Amino acid sequence: MFRDAFSATEGIEEMLANLEAVRVHMPGMTLARAGDVRLAHGTALVTWTAARDGSPAGRGTNVVEFDGDGRIARVVGFWER
């Protein structure tokens, strides 16, 4: 599952469709990790920056929850504008 201000997906097929929509509707957008990943008891915080064609476009944090096998179970993204 992935949730943020712009999308809500369940499963890999919806996630792949979402990524394709991002490519179409947000051309030139890139995300880059900003700083270290913070991990505690199966949950990670990942801070990132967004840029469009090299110009800053935003930043935010993703909360990543892992299942018992260490696979990603859920991601919730928060944009800071």
Secondary structure as UniProt FT lines:
FT   STRAND          2..4
FT   TURN            5..6
FT   STRAND          7..9
FT   HELIX           11..25
FT   TURN            27..28
FT   STRAND          29..33
FT   STRAND          38..40
FT   TURN            41..42
FT   STRAND          43..52
FT   TURN            53..54
FT   STRAND          55..66
FT   TURN            68..69
FT   STRAND          72..80
//
